[in-house]
Amino acid sequence: MGNNILVLKNGNVIDVENGYIVRNNITIENGIIIKLDSENNEEIKENSDVTVLDPQGKWIIPGLIDMHVHIKEGFAPLFTASGVTTVRNTGGNVNELKDLIEASMEAPTP
């Protein structure tokens, strides 16, 4: 099985460290950002190992963290749909969340 590469071209990337918004390309390999650049990259073509998406006009932000949730398994995908990639469960029974805790990296949950 080859590498799983996703290229996001022309997204408005929010640089939270410097307070800038720049149009950039992001290359993600096997779930990890490996390259961020502003080159036009016309040579990048979609193939069996590379998926190219053009989020022009969209905003790319770091994953958000919600430090006070009372999460239930059925609501977990709503967090990721809103940009929340990490949560701190402050209430509830941890045993109820066993499936969430053991979910694969591809699961649409924080």
C-alpha positions, 0 to 999 in steps of 0.5 A: 500500500502506498502513501496516503497524501492529501494536498490542500491548495490555495487555502486561507491558512490562519497562522495563530502564532504570528497573527497572519492569514496567508494563502498556502498549500498544505501537504499531508502524508498519512495524517501528518502535515509534512509541508506548508508552502505558497508555491503555485504547485501546478505540477501536483496532479491527483493520482492513486497516492495523491488527492488534491483538494482546492479549498480556495475561499475556505479557512484552515485553522488548527484543531480546536480544544474544548476543555470542558465537555460532558461528551456522549458517544453519539455527539462526538462527530458534532465536535469534529464537524465544528473543528474541535479535535480534542476534548477534556471530558469533565463529567460522565462515566469514562466506561461509557466512552470506551468505544470513543477512546478505542476508535481508529484514527480515521473515526470522525471523533475528537 
